[in-house]
């Protein structure tokens, strides 16, 4: 805050510059506080970024440490019409099967009519005997189709024009009736008549009349394992997908296959290797971040002045402890064996390298042992990163909280200094203004005295001249 100045009106001095210099000298403690606050904020920002990375690594490592994390399988088929998906409960192996038929929904068409009788009441009977009575607004095929579609009885209807009546010339319509689900359980019958009439046997079956037809019967999909052998086993499904046909393996078919189809389930070593690669890559990302922010650098200006700059994490014991713990978690032996045996090697610069070829070779030689070692390493990494990044008790989380508290206190002190310096500036401005006013007053008095003395001197000279005359 500043007040109106009257620079040098009387003194000729640049009082504003003088005041600014005095304020600059007085604000040295505040400048130190601001520098400290900037450094603290830089540290908090760096800690928050590191904490986010550690939390992500904790999640990744926890997943990688699970006993089923490396139960990754691929399924291949000798026929494109048979495909399979796998879960972690699958096992390696192969099996042959033949496909007798695919699942399909029932489709039928009624005989052609110009209109159905009124009252337009129909009954849909499901394969389980469930009866759904439907009443149409009128007997027009379009209204009947609409009523069936709204009934939610597992059947849809479509009114289709089908020629002319030979006698009247009126347009004939057929209803195409389709099941909404595949499988034998989706079979249905549609009667013209009430459910009571259906029970009495007096309702008309619309799909068995002359001119009506079943276009496609409802049927289950069917496959046979070990076809042609004494152990042949037929399995059916209401859909074309056989869930868990084998443990952890679901099979989908798209057409019949008389010849045996071979399904082969194998461990997906490429996926397992990628899991290991991703873990080491994430670890090295943490190590790289810590290294870059603990480096002390120097620079020389054009005048030869040398400036030393410390990284945000330089001298931070918490970061050093976490970094060392992570490195140990990834590099220490497992069951007396070095991680190098599965391709994880420590480098001179304090990072890790991952040899995917060596890992693949170890995986082929000893799948269970290799996966167990990787799982153990991932578990150790998960423990360190979780302890560091936990949103409540994490060591870095707590350091961030502490630093933010310190920053709040520093910013409060800086604000207090703003108030203090503003008051100091106002006081100096008042003093210098008063000085200028006082000097101006003295100058005015000096000018008056000078004029009075000049007047007296002039009067004296005039008197002397008169006497001499």
BABA-671151 format. One line per field, with one value per residue (C-alpha): z, x, y; residue in three letters. Coordinates in nm, 4 decimals. Each point is the difference from the previous one (the first is absolute). Example, Ala and Ser with C-alpha at 12.3 -4.5 7.8 and 13.67 -1.06 7.14 Angstrom:
BEGIN
zz	c(0.7800 / -0.0660) .
xx	c(1.2300 / 0.1370) .
yy	c(-0.4500 / 0.3440) .
rest	c(ALA / SER) .
***
This chain:
BEGIN
zz	c(0.0000 / -0.0855 / 0.0667 / -0.2123 / 0.0063 / -0.0631 / -0.1203 / 0.0301 / 0.0097 / 0.2499 / 0.0487 / -0.3602 / 0.1219 / -0.1640 / 0.3198 / -0.1655 / -0.0964 / 0.3476 / 0.1570 / -0.2391 / 0.0953 / 0.3685 / -0.0472 / -0.2045 / 0.2838 / 0.2569 / -0.2097 / -0.0043 / 0.2638 / -0.2063 / -0.3139 / 0.1859 / 0.1033 / -0.3606 / -0.1223 / 0.2647 / -0.0955 / -0.3687 / 0.0833 / 0.2249 / -0.2689 / -0.2520 / 0.2438 / 0.0624 / -0.3732 / -0.0544 / 0.2939 / -0.1283 / -0.3465 / 0.1486 / 0.2304 / -0.2978 / -0.1811 / 0.3071 / 0.0493 / -0.3629 / 0.0441 / 0.3217 / -0.1893 / -0.2847 / 0.2307 / 0.2156 / -0.3102 / -0.1185 / 0.3367 / -0.0064 / -0.0292 / -0.3163 / -0.1629 / -0.2329 / -0.0792 / -0.3425 / -0.2845 / -0.3703 / -0.1894 / -0.3624 / -0.2136 / -0.3132 / -0.1362 / -0.0276 / 0.0905 / 0.3485 / 0.2262 / 0.3679 / 0.2789 / 0.3167 / 0.3613 / 0.2661 / 0.1051 / -0.3360 / -0.0450 / -0.2890 / -0.2233 / -0.3082 / -0.0752 / -0.3092 / -0.0556 / -0.2778 / -0.0437 / -0.0685 / -0.0135 / 0.0955 / 0.2245 / -0.1697 / 0.0840 / -0.1246 / -0.3001 / -0.1449 / -0.2321 / 0.0127 / -0.2919 / -0.1938 / 0.1281 / -0.0715 / 0.3660 / 0.3117 / 0.1675 / 0.2705 / 0.2883 / -0.0892 / 0.2862 / -0.0281 / 0.2381 / -0.0125 / 0.1648 / 0.0874 / 0.0059 / 0.3773 / -0.0371 / 0.1039 / -0.1617 / -0.0917 / -0.1214 / -0.2521 / -0.1075 / -0.3147 / -0.0616 / -0.3208 / -0.2031 / -0.2536 / -0.0359 / 0.0803 / 0.3292 / 0.0912 / -0.0682 / 0.2133 / 0.2892 / -0.0092 / -0.0032 / 0.3070 / 0.1945 / 0.0924 / -0.0382 / -0.1730 / -0.3485 / -0.2563 / -0.2905 / -0.3410 / -0.2378 / -0.3589 / -0.3139 / -0.1801 / -0.3218 / -0.0620 / 0.1027 / -0.3132 / 0.0704 / 0.1330 / -0.1311 / 0.3480 / 0.1096 / 0.2084 / 0.2897 / 0.1810 / 0.3484 / 0.0324 / 0.3616 / 0.1373 / 0.3357 / 0.1776 / 0.1335 / -0.1468 / 0.1349 / 0.0357 / 0.3074 / -0.2313 / -0.1920 / 0.0013 / -0.1402 / -0.0887 / 0.0148 / -0.1215 / 0.3052 / 0.3755 / 0.2459 / 0.1086 / -0.3588 / -0.0248 / 0.3083 / -0.1477 / -0.3309 / -0.1974 / -0.0849 / -0.3412 / -0.0274 / -0.2437 / -0.1012 / -0.0928 / -0.2237 / -0.3707 / -0.1546 / 0.3266 / 0.0561 / 0.2496 / -0.1862 / 0.2683 / 0.3086 / 0.3376 / 0.0820 / 0.2289 / -0.1220 / 0.0276 / 0.0031 / 0.0575 / 0.1722 / -0.1079 / -0.2777 / -0.1320 / 0.3172 / 0.2845 / 0.2150 / -0.2344 / 0.1958 / -0.1421 / 0.1569 / -0.0816 / 0.0488 / -0.0522 / -0.1664 / -0.2332 / 0.2855 / 0.2341 / 0.3203 / 0.1751 / -0.2433 / 0.1523 / 0.3326 / -0.0803 / -0.3712 / -0.1749 / -0.3580 / -0.2644 / -0.3186 / -0.3170 / -0.2206 / 0.0097 / -0.0429 / -0.0734 / 0.0080 / 0.3408 / 0.0954 / 0.2200 / 0.2714 / 0.1466 / 0.3242 / 0.0691 / 0.2485 / -0.1477 / 0.0716 / -0.1924 / 0.2411 / 0.3015 / -0.1397 / -0.0569 / 0.3621 / 0.1111 / -0.2460 / 0.1154 / 0.3654 / -0.0577 / -0.2248 / 0.2715 / 0.2606 / -0.2172 / -0.0467 / 0.3778 / 0.0237 / -0.2853 / 0.1606 / 0.3352 / -0.1622 / -0.2059 / 0.3048 / 0.2306 / -0.2413 / 0.1005 / -0.3034 / -0.0460 / -0.2578 / -0.0782 / -0.1029 / -0.2548 / 0.2879 / 0.1249 / 0.2981 / 0.0845 / 0.1079 / 0.1654 / -0.0256 / 0.2044 / -0.1189 / 0.1810 / 0.1687 / 0.0818 / 0.3605 / 0.0582 / 0.2191 / -0.0652 / -0.3755 / 0.0367 / 0.2296 / -0.2379 / -0.3022 / 0.1752 / 0.1193 / -0.3528 / -0.1462 / 0.2585 / -0.0597 / -0.3695 / 0.0167 / 0.3103 / -0.0458 / 0.0191 / 0.1604 / -0.0408 / -0.3723 / -0.1524 / -0.2115 / -0.2673 / -0.0556 / -0.1539 / -0.1881 / 0.2620 / 0.0323 / 0.2075 / -0.1970 / 0.1151 / -0.0071 / 0.2568 / -0.2306 / -0.1270 / -0.3409 / -0.1180 / -0.2467 / -0.1529 / -0.1793 / 0.3258 / 0.1701 / -0.2765 / 0.0246 / 0.3774 / -0.0453 / -0.2475 / 0.2240 / 0.3311 / -0.0420 / 0.3603 / 0.1495 / -0.2306 / 0.0665 / 0.3740 / 0.0019 / -0.1977 / 0.2250 / 0.3106 / -0.1410 / -0.0908 / 0.3518 / 0.1583 / -0.2311 / 0.0843 / 0.3725 / -0.0335 / -0.2326 / 0.1989 / 0.3239 / -0.1712 / -0.1878 / 0.2255 / -0.0049 / 0.3798 / 0.1531 / -0.2926 / 0.0839 / -0.3016 / 0.0659 / 0.3503 / -0.1257 / -0.2466 / 0.2829 / 0.2131 / -0.2829 / -0.0811 / 0.3633 / -0.0080 / -0.3232 / 0.1581 / 0.2894 / -0.2391 / -0.2107 / 0.3160 / 0.1008 / -0.3504 / 0.0208 / 0.3398 / -0.1580 / -0.2771 / 0.2659 / 0.1892 / -0.3090 / -0.1186 / 0.3356 / -0.0172 / -0.3509 / 0.1100 / 0.2987 / -0.2174 / -0.2526 / 0.2778 / 0.1384 / -0.3356 / -0.0900 / 0.3281 / -0.0677 / -0.3439 / 0.1454 / 0.2745 / -0.2501 / -0.2193 / 0.2973 / 0.0848 / -0.3598 / 0.0078 / 0.3193 / -0.1513 / -0.3081 / 0.2175 / 0.2113 / -0.3116 / -0.1439 / 0.3286 / 0.0169 / -0.3594 / 0.0771 / 0.3014 / -0.2050 / -0.2705 / 0.2504 / 0.1571 / -0.3358 / -0.0840 / 0.3316 / -0.0566 / -0.3440 / 0.1343 / 0.2739 / -0.2449 / -0.2181) .
xx	c(0.0000 / 0.1338 / -0.1034 / 0.0384 / 0.3627 / 0.1468 / 0.3450 / 0.2622 / -0.2389 / 0.2253 / 0.2967 / 0.0499 / 0.0375 / -0.1657 / -0.1823 / -0.1982 / 0.3231 / 0.1385 / -0.3144 / 0.0075 / 0.3637 / -0.0823 / -0.2990 / 0.2163 / 0.2518 / -0.2764 / -0.1614 / 0.3097 / -0.1500 / -0.3200 / 0.2028 / 0.1654 / -0.3440 / -0.1246 / 0.3041 / -0.0609 / -0.3695 / 0.0848 / 0.2444 / -0.2606 / -0.2678 / 0.2399 / 0.0617 / -0.3728 / -0.0714 / 0.2819 / -0.1170 / -0.3581 / 0.1120 / 0.2207 / -0.2802 / -0.2344 / 0.2570 / 0.0612 / -0.3735 / -0.0323 / 0.2966 / -0.1539 / -0.3157 / 0.1977 / 0.2292 / -0.2882 / -0.1681 / 0.3249 / 0.0558 / -0.3323 / 0.0241 / -0.2119 / 0.1744 / 0.1995 / -0.2757 / -0.0391 / -0.0988 / -0.0733 / -0.2411 / 0.0420 / -0.2422 / 0.0403 / -0.3267 / -0.0965 / -0.3602 / 0.1113 / 0.1636 / 0.0872 / 0.0776 / 0.1938 / 0.0180 / 0.2676 / -0.1540 / 0.0797 / 0.2657 / 0.2288 / -0.1083 / -0.2045 / -0.3326 / -0.2003 / -0.3698 / -0.2553 / -0.2873 / -0.3346 / -0.2161 / -0.0104 / -0.2574 / -0.2887 / -0.3261 / -0.3381 / -0.1436 / -0.3455 / -0.2496 / -0.3784 / -0.2345 / -0.0955 / -0.3034 / -0.1566 / -0.0916 / -0.0342 / -0.3342 / -0.1219 / 0.0257 / 0.3710 / 0.1266 / 0.3126 / 0.1939 / 0.3749 / 0.1088 / 0.3662 / 0.1904 / -0.0513 / -0.3780 / -0.0135 / -0.2981 / -0.0062 / -0.3324 / 0.0165 / -0.2886 / 0.0394 / -0.1826 / -0.1499 / 0.0365 / 0.2315 / 0.3299 / 0.1905 / -0.1882 / 0.0439 / 0.3756 / 0.0242 / -0.1854 / 0.2248 / 0.3127 / -0.1177 / -0.0898 / 0.3588 / -0.0711 / 0.3269 / -0.1499 / 0.0151 / -0.2401 / 0.0267 / -0.2919 / 0.1010 / -0.2128 / -0.0543 / -0.1972 / -0.3701 / -0.3093 / -0.1170 / -0.3650 / -0.0050 / 0.3282 / 0.0854 / 0.3637 / 0.0982 / 0.2456 / 0.2069 / 0.1413 / 0.3642 / 0.0406 / 0.3553 / 0.1360 / 0.2129 / 0.2450 / 0.1808 / -0.0180 / -0.2718 / -0.1313 / -0.0961 / -0.2564 / -0.3556 / -0.3499 / -0.2371 / -0.3738 / -0.2862 / -0.2241 / 0.0087 / 0.2019 / -0.3258 / -0.0645 / 0.3547 / -0.0584 / -0.3275 / 0.1635 / -0.2236 / 0.2622 / 0.1667 / 0.3715 / 0.1124 / 0.3169 / -0.1653 / -0.2773 / 0.0029 / 0.2372 / 0.1898 / 0.3504 / 0.2838 / 0.2887 / 0.2577 / -0.0343 / 0.1350 / 0.3008 / 0.3001 / 0.3564 / 0.1656 / 0.3644 / 0.1501 / 0.3312 / 0.2111 / -0.2498 / 0.0145 / 0.1493 / -0.1555 / 0.0523 / -0.1972 / -0.1878 / -0.2621 / -0.0478 / -0.2787 / -0.0432 / -0.2914 / 0.2426 / 0.2922 / 0.2406 / 0.0859 / 0.1124 / 0.2768 / -0.0182 / 0.3405 / 0.1066 / 0.0758 / -0.0760 / -0.3179 / -0.0637 / -0.2106 / -0.1195 / -0.1450 / -0.0846 / -0.0108 / 0.3308 / -0.0173 / 0.3774 / 0.1640 / 0.1255 / 0.3089 / 0.0199 / 0.3447 / 0.0471 / 0.3527 / 0.1563 / 0.0431 / 0.3694 / 0.0018 / -0.2563 / 0.1958 / 0.3187 / -0.1807 / -0.1144 / 0.3610 / 0.1183 / -0.2649 / 0.0941 / 0.3706 / -0.0792 / -0.2178 / 0.2714 / 0.2622 / -0.2367 / 0.0004 / 0.3774 / 0.0474 / -0.2317 / 0.1759 / 0.3443 / -0.0912 / -0.1361 / 0.2919 / 0.2682 / 0.1993 / 0.0936 / 0.2267 / -0.0032 / 0.2340 / -0.1268 / 0.1617 / 0.1713 / 0.1527 / -0.2327 / -0.0705 / -0.3511 / -0.0772 / -0.3547 / -0.1245 / -0.2804 / -0.3338 / 0.0814 / 0.3642 / 0.0682 / -0.3515 / 0.0419 / -0.3558 / 0.0543 / 0.3392 / -0.1439 / -0.2867 / 0.2297 / 0.2404 / -0.2849 / -0.1431 / 0.3369 / 0.0503 / -0.3508 / 0.0738 / 0.3592 / 0.0332 / 0.0068 / -0.3158 / 0.0400 / 0.3762 / -0.0230 / 0.0944 / -0.2604 / 0.2671 / -0.0928 / -0.3270 / 0.1485 / -0.0171 / 0.3439 / 0.1322 / 0.1906 / 0.2859 / -0.2189 / -0.2384 / -0.2772 / -0.1204 / 0.0052 / -0.2355 / 0.1153 / -0.3215 / 0.1839 / 0.1553 / -0.3385 / -0.1694 / 0.2679 / -0.0451 / -0.3769 / 0.0292 / 0.2391 / -0.1789 / -0.3387 / -0.1102 / 0.3351 / 0.0356 / -0.3523 / 0.0471 / 0.3178 / -0.1638 / -0.3058 / 0.2207 / 0.1886 / -0.3283 / -0.1314 / 0.3066 / -0.0347 / -0.3703 / 0.0764 / 0.2524 / -0.2103 / -0.3181 / 0.1725 / 0.1335 / -0.3118 / -0.2884 / -0.2381 / -0.0101 / 0.3036 / 0.2439 / 0.3415 / -0.0046 / -0.3617 / 0.0958 / 0.3006 / -0.2230 / -0.2392 / 0.2859 / 0.1457 / -0.3399 / -0.0414 / 0.3405 / -0.0947 / -0.3199 / 0.2024 / 0.2540 / -0.2713 / -0.1583 / 0.3330 / 0.0441 / -0.3455 / 0.0890 / 0.3115 / -0.2135 / -0.2027 / 0.3125 / 0.1786 / -0.3095 / -0.0147 / 0.3727 / -0.0385 / -0.2899 / 0.2041 / 0.3014 / -0.2161 / -0.1562 / 0.3422 / 0.1472 / -0.3106 / 0.0209 / 0.3684 / -0.0780 / -0.2756 / 0.2347 / 0.2773 / -0.2462 / -0.1073 / 0.3615 / 0.0644 / -0.3005 / 0.1260 / 0.3464 / -0.1405 / -0.2002 / 0.3029 / 0.2077 / -0.2597 / -0.0183 / 0.3751 / 0.0085 / -0.2662 / 0.1934 / 0.3187 / -0.1747 / -0.1462 / 0.3392 / 0.1577 / -0.2707 / 0.0507 / 0.3773 / -0.0485 / -0.2347 / 0.2460 / 0.2841 / -0.2031) .
yy	c(0.0000 / 0.3450 / 0.3596 / 0.3091 / 0.1145 / 0.3440 / -0.1046 / 0.2771 / 0.2927 / 0.1685 / -0.2306 / -0.1063 / -0.3607 / -0.3103 / -0.0905 / -0.2841 / -0.1803 / 0.0582 / -0.1490 / -0.2997 / -0.0665 / 0.0139 / -0.2323 / -0.2388 / -0.0164 / -0.0505 / -0.2777 / -0.2232 / -0.2363 / -0.0281 / -0.0783 / -0.2858 / -0.1274 / 0.0174 / -0.1936 / -0.2632 / -0.0200 / -0.0423 / -0.2787 / -0.1621 / 0.0147 / -0.1543 / -0.2853 / -0.0528 / -0.0110 / -0.2508 / -0.2134 / -0.0038 / -0.1112 / -0.2729 / -0.1132 / -0.0365 / -0.2131 / -0.2141 / -0.0551 / -0.1136 / -0.2340 / -0.1344 / -0.0941 / -0.1533 / -0.1958 / -0.1246 / -0.1376 / -0.1557 / -0.1686 / -0.1872 / -0.3774 / 0.0052 / 0.2969 / -0.2219 / -0.2465 / 0.1562 / -0.2304 / 0.0155 / -0.2233 / -0.1044 / -0.1986 / -0.2089 / 0.1484 / 0.3666 / -0.0891 / -0.1046 / 0.2578 / 0.0022 / 0.2434 / -0.0785 / 0.1148 / -0.0425 / -0.3324 / -0.1630 / -0.2678 / -0.0769 / -0.2869 / -0.0876 / -0.1661 / -0.0970 / 0.0524 / -0.0161 / 0.2453 / -0.1681 / 0.3128 / 0.3644 / 0.1632 / 0.1749 / 0.1724 / -0.1176 / 0.1841 / -0.0716 / 0.1661 / -0.0108 / -0.0562 / 0.3119 / 0.1925 / 0.3352 / 0.0328 / -0.2127 / -0.0582 / 0.2363 / 0.0157 / -0.0288 / -0.2171 / -0.2160 / -0.2222 / -0.0646 / -0.3260 / -0.0464 / -0.3277 / -0.0145 / 0.0343 / 0.3645 / 0.1745 / 0.3687 / 0.1383 / 0.2869 / 0.2247 / 0.2125 / 0.3271 / -0.1411 / -0.3151 / 0.1638 / -0.1883 / 0.3208 / 0.0492 / -0.3663 / 0.0203 / 0.3150 / -0.1624 / -0.3094 / 0.2139 / 0.1918 / -0.3152 / -0.0907 / -0.3693 / -0.0871 / 0.0279 / 0.2800 / 0.0416 / 0.1613 / 0.0577 / -0.0825 / 0.0600 / -0.3322 / 0.0329 / 0.0520 / -0.1899 / -0.1903 / 0.0770 / 0.3565 / 0.1337 / 0.1299 / -0.0069 / -0.3021 / 0.0253 / -0.2592 / 0.0390 / -0.0982 / -0.1158 / -0.0232 / -0.1092 / 0.2579 / -0.2576 / -0.2981 / -0.3518 / -0.2590 / 0.1811 / 0.2873 / -0.2091 / 0.1337 / -0.0429 / 0.2844 / -0.0606 / 0.2122 / -0.0125 / 0.0514 / -0.2067 / -0.1647 / -0.1042 / -0.1283 / -0.2141 / -0.1236 / -0.0839 / 0.2353 / 0.2650 / 0.0025 / -0.0691 / 0.2698 / -0.1873 / -0.3316 / 0.1353 / -0.0664 / 0.2508 / 0.0532 / -0.1351 / -0.0339 / 0.1607 / -0.0759 / -0.2134 / 0.1039 / -0.2115 / -0.0162 / 0.0080 / -0.3386 / -0.1098 / -0.3431 / -0.0574 / -0.2991 / -0.0771 / -0.3548 / -0.1438 / -0.1915 / 0.3101 / 0.2278 / 0.2669 / 0.2359 / 0.3412 / 0.2444 / 0.3727 / 0.2374 / 0.2428 / -0.0510 / 0.0605 / -0.2869 / 0.1693 / -0.1915 / -0.2874 / -0.0700 / 0.1545 / 0.3643 / -0.0452 / 0.1176 / -0.1128 / 0.1748 / -0.1712 / 0.1518 / -0.3004 / -0.3818 / -0.1801 / -0.3702 / -0.0452 / 0.0231 / 0.3460 / 0.0204 / 0.2645 / 0.0666 / 0.1903 / 0.1265 / 0.2367 / 0.3482 / 0.0495 / 0.3285 / 0.1443 / -0.1246 / 0.1542 / 0.3298 / 0.0028 / -0.0350 / 0.2652 / 0.2469 / -0.0523 / 0.0681 / 0.2978 / 0.1544 / -0.0580 / 0.1670 / 0.2923 / 0.0523 / -0.0335 / 0.2482 / 0.2556 / -0.0218 / 0.0227 / 0.3073 / 0.1805 / -0.0776 / 0.1199 / 0.3101 / 0.2113 / 0.3014 / 0.2764 / 0.2867 / 0.3431 / 0.2321 / 0.1786 / -0.3226 / -0.0381 / -0.3652 / -0.0960 / -0.3334 / -0.1364 / -0.2938 / -0.2285 / -0.0018 / -0.3340 / 0.0747 / -0.0938 / -0.1346 / -0.3109 / -0.1258 / -0.0126 / -0.1635 / -0.2681 / -0.0788 / -0.0097 / -0.2382 / -0.2216 / -0.0225 / -0.0872 / -0.2733 / -0.1363 / -0.0417 / -0.1196 / -0.2184 / -0.3812 / -0.2084 / -0.3401 / 0.0270 / 0.0792 / 0.3341 / 0.1836 / -0.0034 / -0.3643 / 0.1191 / 0.2939 / 0.2797 / 0.1604 / 0.2903 / 0.2656 / 0.2232 / 0.3108 / -0.1452 / -0.1129 / -0.3368 / -0.1631 / -0.2687 / -0.2656 / -0.1332 / -0.2801 / -0.1210 / 0.0252 / -0.1993 / -0.2677 / -0.0210 / -0.0140 / -0.2867 / -0.1904 / 0.0522 / 0.1713 / -0.0372 / 0.1071 / 0.2997 / 0.1187 / -0.0488 / 0.2108 / 0.2783 / -0.0135 / 0.0267 / 0.2985 / 0.1677 / -0.0642 / 0.1617 / 0.3012 / 0.0239 / 0.0045 / 0.2856 / 0.2133 / -0.0496 / 0.1016 / 0.3105 / 0.1124 / -0.1018 / 0.3008 / 0.0141 / -0.1670 / 0.0096 / 0.1444 / 0.2308 / 0.0927 / 0.1055 / 0.1962 / 0.1838 / 0.0855 / 0.1305 / 0.2080 / 0.1492 / 0.0999 / 0.1713 / 0.1779 / 0.1268 / 0.1461 / 0.1572 / 0.1601 / 0.1387 / 0.1549 / 0.1443 / 0.1570 / 0.1518 / 0.1495 / 0.1519 / 0.1819 / 0.1070 / 0.1311 / 0.1860 / 0.1781 / 0.0743 / 0.1480 / 0.2181 / 0.1247 / 0.0858 / 0.1780 / 0.2048 / 0.0918 / 0.0988 / 0.1966 / 0.1893 / 0.0695 / 0.1396 / 0.2190 / 0.1250 / 0.0753 / 0.1825 / 0.2075 / 0.0838 / 0.0954 / 0.2309 / 0.1622 / 0.0330 / 0.1709 / 0.2411 / 0.0884 / 0.0482 / 0.2354 / 0.1907 / 0.0334 / 0.1143 / 0.2599 / 0.1272 / 0.0151 / 0.2001 / 0.2449 / 0.0582 / 0.0761 / 0.2550 / 0.1857 / 0.0248 / 0.1518 / 0.2691 / 0.1021 / 0.0330 / 0.2323) .
rest	c(UNK / UNK / UNK / UNK / UNK / UNK / UNK / UNK / UNK / UNK / UNK / UNK / UNK / UNK / UNK / UNK / UNK / UNK / UNK / UNK / UNK / UNK / UNK / UNK / UNK / UNK / UNK / UNK / UNK / UNK / UNK / UNK / UNK / UNK / UNK / UNK / UNK / UNK / UNK / UNK / UNK / UNK / UNK / UNK / UNK / UNK / UNK / UNK / UNK / UNK / UNK / UNK / UNK / UNK / UNK / UNK / UNK / UNK / UNK / UNK / UNK / UNK / UNK / UNK / UNK / UNK / UNK / UNK / UNK / UNK / UNK / UNK / UNK / UNK / UNK / UNK / UNK / UNK / UNK / UNK / UNK / UNK / UNK / UNK / UNK / UNK / UNK / UNK / UNK / UNK / UNK / UNK / UNK / UNK / UNK / UNK / UNK / UNK / UNK / UNK / UNK / UNK / UNK / UNK / UNK / UNK / UNK / UNK / UNK / UNK / UNK / UNK / UNK / UNK / UNK / UNK / UNK / UNK / UNK / UNK / UNK / UNK / UNK / UNK / UNK / UNK / UNK / UNK / UNK / UNK / UNK / UNK / UNK / UNK / UNK / UNK / UNK / UNK / UNK / UNK / UNK / UNK / UNK / UNK / UNK / UNK / UNK / UNK / UNK / UNK / UNK / UNK / UNK / UNK / UNK / UNK / UNK / UNK / UNK / UNK / UNK / UNK / UNK / UNK / UNK / UNK / UNK / UNK / UNK / UNK / UNK / UNK / UNK / UNK / UNK / UNK / UNK / UNK / UNK / UNK / UNK / UNK / UNK / UNK / UNK / UNK / UNK / UNK / UNK / UNK / UNK / UNK / UNK / UNK / UNK / UNK / UNK / UNK / UNK / UNK / UNK / UNK / UNK / UNK / UNK / UNK / UNK / UNK / UNK / UNK / UNK / UNK / UNK / UNK / UNK / UNK / UNK / UNK / UNK / UNK / UNK / UNK / UNK / UNK / UNK / UNK / UNK / UNK / UNK / UNK / UNK / UNK / UNK / UNK / UNK / UNK / UNK / UNK / UNK / UNK / UNK / UNK / UNK / UNK / UNK / UNK / UNK / UNK / UNK / UNK / UNK / UNK / UNK / UNK / UNK / UNK / UNK / UNK / UNK / UNK / UNK / UNK / UNK / UNK / UNK / UNK / UNK / UNK / UNK / UNK / UNK / UNK / UNK / UNK / UNK / UNK / UNK / UNK / UNK / UNK / UNK / UNK / UNK / UNK / UNK / UNK / UNK / UNK / UNK / UNK / UNK / UNK / UNK / UNK / UNK / UNK / UNK / UNK / UNK / UNK / UNK / UNK / UNK / UNK / UNK / UNK / UNK / UNK / UNK / UNK / UNK / UNK / UNK / UNK / UNK / UNK / UNK / UNK / UNK / UNK / UNK / UNK / UNK / UNK / UNK / UNK / UNK / UNK / UNK / UNK / UNK / UNK / UNK / UNK / UNK / UNK / UNK / UNK / UNK / UNK / UNK / UNK / UNK / UNK / UNK / UNK / UNK / UNK / UNK / UNK / UNK / UNK / UNK / UNK / UNK / UNK / UNK / UNK / UNK / UNK / UNK / UNK / UNK / UNK / UNK / UNK / UNK / UNK / UNK / UNK / UNK / UNK / UNK / UNK / UNK / UNK / UNK / UNK / UNK / UNK / UNK / UNK / UNK / UNK / UNK / UNK / UNK / UNK / UNK / UNK / UNK / UNK / UNK / UNK / UNK / UNK / UNK / UNK / UNK / UNK / UNK / UNK / UNK / UNK / UNK / UNK / UNK / UNK / UNK / UNK / UNK / UNK / UNK / UNK / UNK / UNK / UNK / UNK / UNK / UNK / UNK / UNK / UNK / UNK / UNK / UNK / UNK / UNK / UNK / UNK / UNK / UNK / UNK / UNK / UNK / UNK / UNK / UNK / UNK / UNK / UNK / UNK / UNK / UNK / UNK / UNK / UNK / UNK / UNK / UNK / UNK / UNK / UNK / UNK / UNK / UNK / UNK / UNK / UNK / UNK / UNK / UNK / UNK / UNK / UNK / UNK / UNK / UNK / UNK) .
***
